[in-house]
Amino acid sequence: MSPLEQTLPAAAYLDPAVFALERERIFAREWVCVAREESVPAAGDYVVVRVAGESVLLVRGRDGVLRGFFNVCRHRGCELVLTGREQPPAADVGTITGNFPTAIRCPYHSWTYALDGTLRAAPFLDDGDAIALADLPLHPVAVDGWGGFVFVRLASDGTGESLADQLGEGPGRLARYPLAALRSAHRIVYDVAANWKVILENYNECYHCAGVHPELCAIVPAFKHRGGSELDWEAGIPHAPGAWTFTRSGTTARAPFPGLSAEEKVRHKGELFYPNLLISMSADHAAVFTLWPVDPRRTSIACDFLFHPDEITQSGFDPSDAIEFWDLVNRQDWTICEGVQRGMGSRVFATGFYAPMESASLDIRRYIRSRLGTAV
């Protein structure tokens, strides 16, 4: 019998030095999901997000292009949009929004930038003061998108994968779902006392489902069969007879998304896109999770519930059946993840083990070690 594969060592989930390396080598270098396109629909609309400890300003230009900038004035470094705190609490994830009517004006000395980031005016200074406006644009952040999701990349050294390469084959498996057209009907932000990798590992396996999620297994019995060892995520997970979506009853009055295959209308699909985007697709809605690591022992998780706009505009539209069910399942997950985090802090814990049906969770180990090397 082959020995069980070991997880990452305890320090990978507890040590501030490892967390600092992850921030620099993963979250500051790779594409990170930060918003939905719908959050900045019109010219001048902006949202402020925090990535790898940096405040990032996303702005819709008059040309319709969404651009990203470090939230830092070139003059004295003041925030262009004042956030009011060094590290926003969980409730502030993606909630600093607004509109620049004409331009981006620094609140300190009124240096003013066009929506494309070029410096337009520096009061009482001119070329005689050794300033060339064209030489002082805002520091850019790379922006790209897929499926209505907005991704940013802080690194500007020209290295790294394209967004398409980083996402890999996942978008192809979700190609028939109208992700770009969906709209958010509700958001819940959770403050979870667990390392971000614990949450990803939990999402990546269903060995825990039978014991942790009885309500979920009632509508998706396959989740508890042999510890989830025979699940085919690419094909989707079948529901119980008569069930086809994630609600307590397994049904809803909402119509399935147009264009789905016959199998997708009665199955659940889930995708994890490193480092911080988790998508769980039902036939009529999506539950989307973005992870925002705060420190080695704490993660903010924004859960957005996406529905087809044709359903949202229906009189009597009520998404509560899906939201309440997901909130139940989510809280069950967060409770057990917090228990894992506390247990890993024990002096007797050096490393854990992956059971054979947790093989997908090995991806976490491979992913982290490919970026941090011998540090873990």
C-alpha positions as CSV (number, residue, x, y, z in Angstrom):
1,M,0.0,0.0,0.0
2,S,1.4,3.4,-1.0
3,P,1.8,5.9,1.9
4,L,-0.6,8.8,2.0
5,E,0.7,12.0,0.4
6,Q,1.6,14.7,2.9
7,T,0.1,18.2,2.9
8,L,2.2,21.3,3.1
9,P,3.9,21.7,6.5
10,A,2.2,23.6,9.3
11,A,4.3,26.7,8.8
12,A,2.7,27.1,5.3
13,Y,-0.6,27.9,7.1
14,L,0.7,29.7,10.2
15,D,4.0,31.5,9.5
16,P,3.8,35.3,8.7
17,A,7.0,34.9,6.6
18,V,5.4,32.3,4.3
19,F,2.3,34.5,4.0
20,A,4.5,37.5,3.0
21,L,6.2,35.3,0.3
22,E,2.8,34.3,-1.0
23,R,1.7,37.9,-1.2
24,E,4.8,38.8,-3.2
25,R,5.2,35.7,-5.4
26,I,1.5,34.9,-6.0
27,F,-0.9,37.8,-5.3
28,A,1.5,40.5,-6.6
29,R,2.6,38.6,-9.7
30,E,-0.4,36.6,-10.9
31,W,-3.9,37.5,-12.2
32,V,-6.2,38.1,-9.2
33,C,-10.0,38.3,-9.6
34,V,-11.2,41.5,-7.9
35,A,-14.6,42.5,-9.3
36,R,-17.4,42.0,-11.9
37,E,-17.6,44.2,-14.9
38,E,-21.1,45.3,-13.8
39,S,-19.6,47.0,-10.8
40,V,-18.1,49.8,-13.0
41,P,-20.6,50.1,-15.9
42,A,-20.4,53.7,-17.0
43,A,-17.7,56.3,-17.8
44,G,-16.1,57.6,-14.6
45,D,-17.3,54.7,-12.5
46,Y,-14.7,53.4,-10.1
47,V,-14.1,50.7,-7.5
48,V,-11.2,50.4,-5.1
49,V,-9.9,47.0,-4.2
50,R,-6.9,45.8,-2.1
51,V,-4.5,43.3,-3.7
52,A,-1.3,42.0,-2.0
53,G,-1.6,44.9,0.4
54,E,-1.9,47.5,-2.3
55,S,-4.9,49.8,-2.9
56,V,-5.9,49.5,-6.5
57,L,-8.3,51.9,-8.4
58,L,-10.3,50.5,-11.3
59,V,-11.8,53.2,-13.5
60,R,-14.1,53.0,-16.6
61,G,-12.8,55.5,-19.2
62,R,-14.8,57.6,-21.6
63,D,-13.7,55.2,-24.3
64,G,-15.4,52.3,-22.4
65,V,-12.1,50.7,-21.5
66,L,-11.6,49.6,-17.9
67,R,-8.2,50.5,-16.5
68,G,-6.4,49.9,-13.3
69,F,-4.0,52.2,-11.3
70,F,-2.3,52.1,-8.0
71,N,-4.4,54.4,-5.8
72,V,-1.4,56.7,-5.3
73,C,-0.9,60.3,-6.5
74,R,2.4,61.0,-8.3
75,H,2.9,64.2,-6.3
76,R,3.2,63.2,-2.6
77,G,1.7,59.7,-2.6
78,C,-1.7,60.5,-1.2
79,E,-4.5,58.1,-1.9
80,L,-6.6,59.4,-4.9
81,V,-9.6,57.8,-3.2
82,L,-9.3,58.0,0.5
83,T,-10.0,54.5,2.0
84,G,-9.7,55.6,5.6
85,R,-7.7,52.6,6.8
86,E,-4.6,50.6,6.2
87,Q,-6.3,47.2,6.0
88,P,-10.1,47.3,5.3
89,P,-12.2,45.0,7.4
90,A,-14.0,42.1,5.7
91,A,-17.2,44.1,5.2
92,D,-15.3,46.6,3.0
93,V,-14.3,44.0,0.3
94,G,-15.0,45.8,-3.0
95,T,-17.5,48.3,-1.4
96,I,-15.5,51.6,-2.0
97,T,-17.2,52.8,-5.2
98,G,-18.1,56.0,-6.9
99,N,-17.9,58.1,-10.0
100,F,-15.4,60.7,-11.2
101,P,-17.6,63.2,-13.1
102,T,-14.8,64.6,-15.2
103,A,-11.4,63.5,-13.9
104,I,-9.5,62.0,-11.1
105,R,-8.5,64.7,-8.6
106,C,-6.1,64.1,-5.7
107,P,-7.7,65.3,-2.5
108,Y,-4.4,66.7,-1.2
109,H,-3.1,69.3,-3.7
110,S,-5.6,68.8,-6.6
111,W,-3.2,67.2,-9.1
112,T,-5.7,66.1,-11.7
113,Y,-5.6,63.0,-14.0
114,A,-7.7,62.1,-17.0
115,L,-9.6,58.8,-16.7
116,D,-6.8,57.1,-18.7
117,G,-4.3,58.0,-16.0
118,T,-2.5,60.9,-17.7
119,L,-1.7,63.9,-15.6
120,R,-3.8,66.8,-16.9
121,A,-3.1,69.5,-14.4
122,A,-0.8,70.3,-11.5
123,P,-2.0,73.6,-10.0
124,F,0.4,76.6,-10.1
125,L,3.1,74.5,-11.8
126,D,4.3,74.7,-15.4
127,D,7.2,73.6,-17.6
128,G,9.3,76.3,-16.0
129,D,9.0,74.4,-12.7
130,A,10.7,71.4,-14.3
131,I,7.5,69.4,-14.5
132,A,6.3,67.7,-17.7
133,L,2.8,66.5,-17.3
134,A,3.3,63.7,-19.8
135,D,6.0,62.2,-17.7
136,L,3.9,61.7,-14.6
137,P,0.9,59.4,-15.4
138,L,-0.6,57.3,-12.7
139,H,1.2,54.0,-12.0
140,P,-0.7,51.4,-14.1
141,V,-2.0,48.0,-13.1
142,A,-2.7,45.4,-15.8
143,V,-6.4,44.6,-16.2
144,D,-8.1,41.8,-18.1
145,G,-11.4,40.0,-18.0
146,W,-13.2,36.7,-18.7
147,G,-16.8,35.8,-18.2
148,G,-17.7,39.2,-16.7
149,F,-15.0,38.9,-14.1
150,V,-12.3,41.5,-13.8
151,F,-8.7,40.4,-13.0
152,V,-5.7,42.6,-12.2
153,R,-2.0,41.9,-12.1
154,L,0.3,44.2,-10.1
155,A,3.6,43.1,-11.6
156,S,4.8,45.2,-14.5
157,D,8.0,43.5,-15.3
158,G,6.7,41.8,-18.5
159,T,6.9,38.3,-17.1
160,G,4.1,35.9,-16.2
161,E,1.3,34.2,-18.0
162,S,-1.5,35.8,-19.9
163,L,-4.9,35.6,-18.2
164,A,-6.0,32.9,-20.7
165,D,-3.0,30.8,-20.0
166,Q,-3.5,31.1,-16.2
167,L,-7.1,30.2,-16.4
168,G,-6.3,27.1,-18.3
169,E,-9.0,24.7,-19.4
170,G,-11.7,25.8,-16.9
171,P,-13.4,28.4,-19.1
172,G,-13.9,25.7,-21.8
173,R,-15.7,23.5,-19.3
174,L,-18.1,26.4,-18.5
175,A,-18.5,27.6,-22.1
176,R,-22.2,27.0,-22.3
177,Y,-23.0,29.0,-19.1
178,P,-23.7,32.7,-19.9
179,L,-21.4,34.0,-17.2
180,A,-20.7,37.3,-18.8
181,A,-24.4,38.1,-19.0
182,L,-25.2,37.2,-15.4
183,R,-25.8,39.8,-12.8
184,S,-25.3,39.9,-9.1
185,A,-28.5,39.8,-7.0
186,H,-26.8,39.5,-3.6
187,R,-23.5,39.4,-1.8
188,I,-22.4,38.0,1.5
189,V,-19.0,38.7,2.9
190,Y,-17.6,36.2,5.4
191,D,-14.7,36.8,7.8
192,V,-13.2,33.3,8.2
193,A,-10.5,32.6,10.8
194,A,-8.5,30.3,8.5
195,N,-5.7,30.4,6.0
196,W,-6.7,30.9,2.4
197,K,-5.2,27.6,1.4
198,V,-7.3,25.7,3.9
199,I,-10.4,27.1,2.2
200,L,-9.2,26.1,-1.2
201,E,-8.3,22.6,-0.1
202,N,-11.7,22.2,1.4
203,Y,-13.3,23.4,-1.9
204,N,-11.2,20.9,-3.8
205,E,-12.5,17.7,-2.2
206,C,-15.8,16.1,-1.1
207,Y,-14.4,13.6,1.4
208,H,-15.8,15.9,4.1
209,C,-19.3,16.3,2.5
210,A,-21.1,13.4,4.1
211,G,-20.2,14.5,7.6
212,V,-20.3,18.2,7.2
213,H,-23.1,18.8,4.6
214,P,-26.1,16.5,5.2
215,E,-28.5,19.0,3.5
216,L,-26.2,19.2,0.4
217,C,-25.9,15.5,0.2
218,A,-29.7,15.1,0.3
219,I,-29.9,16.8,-3.1
220,V,-26.5,15.6,-4.5
221,P,-26.1,12.0,-3.1
222,A,-23.0,11.5,-5.3
223,F,-21.1,13.8,-2.9
224,K,-21.2,11.2,-0.1
225,H,-20.7,8.1,-2.2
226,R,-17.3,6.5,-1.3
227,G,-16.1,9.8,0.1
228,G,-16.5,11.6,-3.3
229,S,-13.8,9.4,-4.8
230,E,-15.7,8.7,-8.0
231,L,-16.8,12.3,-8.8
232,D,-16.3,13.5,-12.4
233,W,-16.1,17.2,-12.1
234,E,-15.5,17.8,-15.8
235,A,-18.8,16.1,-16.7
236,G,-20.6,17.7,-13.7
237,I,-22.1,16.0,-10.6
238,P,-25.7,14.6,-11.0
239,H,-28.4,15.6,-8.6
240,A,-30.9,13.3,-6.9
241,P,-33.9,12.2,-9.0
242,G,-36.1,15.3,-9.4
243,A,-33.5,17.7,-8.1
244,W,-31.5,20.0,-10.4
245,T,-30.3,23.1,-8.5
246,F,-28.8,24.1,-5.2
247,T,-31.8,24.9,-3.0
248,R,-33.2,22.9,0.0
249,S,-35.7,21.2,-2.3
250,G,-33.3,20.9,-5.2
251,T,-35.8,22.8,-7.4
252,T,-36.8,26.4,-8.1
253,A,-39.3,28.4,-10.1
254,R,-36.4,30.0,-12.1
255,A,-35.7,28.6,-15.6
256,P,-32.4,27.0,-16.4
257,F,-29.9,29.1,-18.3
258,P,-30.4,29.0,-22.1
259,G,-27.9,27.0,-24.1
260,L,-27.0,24.4,-21.5
261,S,-26.6,20.8,-22.5
262,A,-29.1,18.3,-21.2
263,E,-26.6,17.1,-18.6
264,E,-25.8,20.6,-17.4
265,K,-29.5,21.2,-16.7
266,V,-29.5,18.5,-14.0
267,R,-25.8,18.6,-12.8
268,H,-23.6,20.8,-10.8
269,K,-20.2,22.1,-11.9
270,G,-17.4,23.6,-9.9
271,E,-14.2,25.3,-10.9
272,L,-11.2,26.6,-8.9
273,F,-9.1,29.3,-10.6
274,Y,-5.9,30.0,-8.7
275,P,-5.3,32.0,-6.7
276,N,-8.6,33.3,-5.5
277,L,-11.7,32.5,-7.7
278,L,-14.1,29.7,-7.0
279,I,-17.2,29.2,-9.2
280,S,-20.0,26.8,-8.4
281,M,-22.5,26.5,-11.2
282,S,-26.1,25.4,-10.9
283,A,-28.5,25.3,-13.9
284,D,-30.1,28.6,-12.9
285,H,-27.5,30.5,-10.8
286,A,-23.9,30.8,-9.9
287,A,-22.3,31.1,-6.5
288,V,-19.0,32.8,-6.9
289,F,-16.4,33.1,-4.2
290,T,-13.4,35.5,-4.2
291,L,-10.8,35.0,-1.5
292,W,-9.0,38.0,0.0
293,P,-6.2,36.8,2.4
294,V,-5.8,39.1,5.3
295,D,-3.1,37.3,7.3
296,P,-1.9,33.7,7.8
297,R,-4.9,32.9,10.0
298,R,-7.7,35.0,8.4
299,T,-9.4,35.3,5.0
300,S,-12.2,37.5,3.8
301,I,-14.5,35.7,1.4
302,A,-17.0,37.5,-0.8
303,C,-19.8,35.3,-2.1
304,D,-21.7,36.7,-5.0
305,F,-25.0,35.2,-6.2
306,L,-25.4,35.6,-10.0
307,F,-28.6,35.1,-11.9
308,H,-29.7,35.6,-15.5
309,P,-31.0,39.2,-16.1
310,D,-34.2,37.8,-17.6
311,E,-35.0,36.2,-14.2
312,I,-34.0,39.3,-12.2
313,T,-36.4,41.5,-14.1
314,Q,-39.3,39.1,-13.5
315,S,-41.9,40.4,-11.1
316,G,-41.7,38.4,-7.9
317,F,-38.0,37.5,-8.5
318,D,-36.8,36.0,-5.2
319,P,-33.3,34.5,-5.0
320,S,-33.6,33.6,-1.3
321,D,-34.0,29.9,-1.9
322,A,-30.5,29.7,-3.4
323,I,-29.0,32.3,-1.1
324,E,-30.2,30.7,2.1
325,F,-29.1,27.2,1.1
326,W,-25.7,28.4,0.1
327,D,-25.3,30.4,3.3
328,L,-26.0,27.2,5.3
329,V,-23.5,25.2,3.3
330,N,-20.9,28.0,3.4
331,R,-21.1,28.4,7.2
332,Q,-20.7,24.6,7.6
333,D,-17.5,24.9,5.5
334,W,-16.2,27.9,7.3
335,T,-16.8,26.3,10.7
336,I,-14.8,23.2,9.8
337,C,-12.0,25.2,8.1
338,E,-11.6,27.3,11.3
339,G,-11.4,24.0,13.2
340,V,-8.6,22.9,10.9
341,Q,-6.8,26.2,11.4
342,R,-6.9,26.0,15.2
343,G,-5.8,22.3,15.1
344,M,-2.8,23.1,12.9
345,G,-1.6,25.5,15.6
346,S,-1.0,22.6,18.0
347,R,2.6,21.8,18.9
348,V,1.9,18.2,17.8
349,F,0.9,19.1,14.2
350,A,3.7,19.0,11.7
351,T,1.9,18.0,8.6
352,G,-1.3,16.5,7.5
353,F,-2.1,13.9,4.9
354,Y,-4.3,13.6,1.7
355,A,-6.5,10.6,1.4
356,P,-6.7,9.2,-2.2
357,M,-10.1,10.8,-2.8
358,E,-8.5,14.2,-2.0
359,S,-6.1,14.0,-4.9
360,A,-7.3,17.4,-6.3
361,S,-6.1,19.0,-3.1
362,L,-2.6,18.0,-4.0
363,D,-2.9,20.8,-6.6
364,I,-2.6,23.3,-3.7
365,R,0.7,21.7,-2.7
366,R,2.1,21.7,-6.2
367,Y,0.8,25.2,-6.9
368,I,2.4,26.7,-3.8
369,R,5.7,24.9,-4.1
370,S,6.1,25.9,-7.8
371,R,5.9,29.5,-6.7
372,L,7.6,29.5,-3.2
373,G,10.1,26.7,-3.9
374,T,12.1,25.5,-0.9
375,A,10.4,28.1,1.4
376,V,7.7,25.4,2.0
